[in-house]
Amino acid sequence: MNERASVTVLRECIDLQTKKSADYQADVSGIKQAEYYPHGVNTIYDIMHAKMLRIKSVLAKMESGNGANFESVEDSCKDLINYSSFMVSYLRGDMDGQDPERDCFNRPYAKKS
C-alpha cells in the first residue's frame, strides 16, 4: 500500500524541523527552543498568523495571474505545520528550555498563599 500524500508531507515537515533545529538550537549557541517565544503560545500564534498572511498574499498574487510561487506557499504551509507542533509541545510544557515554573503564556505561576 502506498503512503498517503499528506503523510509524505508530514515526514517532509519532520525532516525540515530537524534540519532547522540543528541550526537554530545548535549546541555551540546554548540557545533552547523555548527562548524564541518570550510570550509562550502567544508568540507562536503571532508567527503562525504571519505565515497565514504570507500564504494569503502569495495565493492572491497567483490567482491574479501575476506569477506563481508554489514553492513559497508550500514552504509557508510546512512552516505552519511545524509551528502547530511547537504550540502543542509548548501547551504540554514539553518544549526544550521551557520553564516549568511558568504557564503557557510564559508568565510565572501565581504563588499560593
VOPAGU-2260 file (C-alpha; in pm, 1 decimal, decimal comma):
REM VOPAGU-2260
SITE   aa  ch    i         X         Y         Z
SITE  MET   A    0       0,0       0,0       0,0
SITE  ASN   A    1     131,7     344,0     -90,5
SITE  GLU   A    2     169,1     610,5     173,1
SITE  ARG   A    3     -87,4     889,2     158,7
SITE  ALA   A    4      49,3    1211,8      11,9
SITE  SER   A    5     -40,1    1400,4     331,1
SITE  VAL   A    6     169,8    1157,8     537,8
SITE  THR   A    7     460,4    1216,1     299,8
SITE  VAL   A    8     421,8    1590,0     363,2
SITE  LEU   A    9     431,8    1531,7     740,8
SITE  ARG   A   10     754,2    1334,5     700,3
SITE  GLU   A   11     899,2    1623,6     498,6
SITE  CYS   A   12     798,4    1858,8     781,7
SITE  ILE   A   13     978,3    1638,4    1032,7
SITE  ASP   A   14    1292,5    1647,0     819,7
SITE  LEU   A   15    1266,7    2024,7     780,5
SITE  GLN   A   16    1213,1    2074,9    1154,0
SITE  THR   A   17    1511,2    1854,0    1237,2
SITE  LYS   A   18    1739,9    2040,0     995,9
SITE  LYS   A   19    1631,7    2385,4    1114,3
SITE  SER   A   20    1665,2    2279,3    1477,5
SITE  ALA   A   21    2027,7    2182,0    1413,8
SITE  ASP   A   22    2090,0    2541,3    1301,2
SITE  TYR   A   23    1868,0    2737,5    1539,9
SITE  GLN   A   24    1940,4    2539,2    1855,9
SITE  ALA   A   25    2299,3    2442,1    1782,5
SITE  ASP   A   26    2486,4    2302,8    2082,1
SITE  VAL   A   27    2754,8    2571,1    2046,8
SITE  SER   A   28    2497,3    2850,8    2088,8
SITE  GLY   A   29    2336,7    2720,8    2408,5
SITE  ILE   A   30    2000,4    2856,6    2286,8
SITE  LYS   A   31    1695,4    2647,9    2374,3
SITE  GLN   A   32    1385,4    2641,8    2154,5
SITE  ALA   A   33    1157,1    2799,5    2417,0
SITE  GLU   A   34    1376,4    3111,7    2422,4
SITE  TYR   A   35    1238,7    3208,9    2081,3
SITE  TYR   A   36     892,1    3252,8    2232,6
SITE  PRO   A   37     909,0    3518,5    2508,3
SITE  HIS   A   38     529,9    3524,0    2544,5
SITE  GLY   A   39     484,4    3149,7    2504,8
SITE  VAL   A   40     193,9    3037,7    2290,3
SITE  ASN   A   41     105,0    3398,2    2206,5
SITE  THR   A   42     440,8    3441,1    2031,6
SITE  ILE   A   43     393,6    3112,7    1846,5
SITE  TYR   A   44      42,8    3219,6    1745,3
SITE  ASP   A   45     176,9    3551,7    1612,3
SITE  ILE   A   46     431,5    3367,3    1399,0
SITE  MET   A   47     159,5    3134,2    1269,0
SITE  HIS   A   48     -60,7    3434,0    1187,7
SITE  ALA   A   49     224,2    3593,0     990,0
SITE  LYS   A   50     269,1    3266,7     796,6
SITE  MET   A   51    -103,7    3265,8     713,8
SITE  LEU   A   52     -83,7    3625,1     588,0
SITE  ARG   A   53     211,9    3533,7     365,5
SITE  ILE   A   54      17,1    3240,6     223,1
SITE  LYS   A   55    -286,8    3462,0     158,7
SITE  SER   A   56     -73,9    3725,7     -13,1
SITE  VAL   A   57     107,3    3480,6    -241,0
SITE  LEU   A   58    -215,8    3297,0    -326,9
SITE  ALA   A   59    -380,1    3627,4    -422,2
SITE  LYS   A   60     -84,5    3706,6    -647,2
SITE  MET   A   61    -101,9    3361,9    -804,7
SITE  GLU   A   62    -478,7    3384,7    -856,2
SITE  SER   A   63    -447,2    3722,1   -1026,1
SITE  GLY   A   64    -210,2    3577,0   -1282,9
SITE  ASN   A   65      82,5    3789,7   -1166,0
SITE  GLY   A   66     315,7    3498,0   -1113,2
SITE  ALA   A   67     307,0    3165,9    -941,3
SITE  ASN   A   68     525,7    3094,6    -645,2
SITE  PHE   A   69     414,4    2747,1    -545,0
SITE  GLU   A   70     739,8    2691,7    -356,4
SITE  SER   A   71     675,0    2989,3    -128,1
SITE  VAL   A   72     323,7    2868,0     -46,1
SITE  GLU   A   73     445,9    2514,5      13,2
SITE  ASP   A   74     731,9    2632,0     236,8
SITE  SER   A   75     497,3    2852,6     440,8
SITE  CYS   A   76     248,3    2566,1     478,1
SITE  LYS   A   77     521,2    2333,4     602,5
SITE  ASP   A   78     635,0    2600,9     847,1
SITE  LEU   A   79     275,7    2635,0     966,7
SITE  ILE   A   80     255,9    2261,0    1031,5
SITE  ASN   A   81     578,1    2276,3    1229,4
SITE  TYR   A   82     470,4    2580,7    1431,2
SITE  SER   A   83     146,8    2399,0    1513,0
SITE  SER   A   84     355,2    2117,5    1659,1
SITE  PHE   A   85     557,9    2376,3    1854,6
SITE  MET   A   86     239,6    2518,3    2002,9
SITE  VAL   A   87     116,6    2175,7    2109,0
SITE  SER   A   88     451,2    2095,4    2268,2
SITE  TYR   A   89     452,6    2433,0    2449,9
SITE  LEU   A   90      94,7    2380,7    2572,1
SITE  ARG   A   91     202,8    2044,3    2711,1
SITE  GLY   A   92     502,8    2201,2    2884,5
SITE  ASP   A   93     737,0    1978,4    2685,8
SITE  MET   A   94     938,1    2227,7    2479,3
SITE  ASP   A   95    1313,6    2225,8    2521,5
SITE  GLY   A   96    1408,7    2508,6    2757,6
SITE  GLN   A   97    1055,0    2575,4    2878,9
SITE  ASP   A   98    1041,7    2682,7    3244,3
SITE  PRO   A   99     811,2    2453,4    3444,9
SITE  GLU   A  100     751,8    2744,6    3683,9
SITE  ARG   A  101     574,5    2937,3    3405,3
SITE  ASP   A  102     238,8    2891,1    3231,1
SITE  CYS   A  103     175,2    2854,8    2858,2
SITE  PHE   A  104     199,0    3234,5    2820,3
SITE  ASN   A  105     542,9    3224,3    2987,4
SITE  ARG   A  106     408,0    3401,2    3295,9
SITE  PRO   A  107     516,2    3288,2    3640,4
SITE  TYR   A  108     250,7    3081,2    3812,8
SITE  ALA   A  109      67,8    3272,2    4086,0
SITE  LYS   A  110     204,9    3191,8    4427,5
SITE  LYS   A  111     -32,9    3014,0    4658,5
SITE  SER   A  112     -90,2    3181,4    4992,4
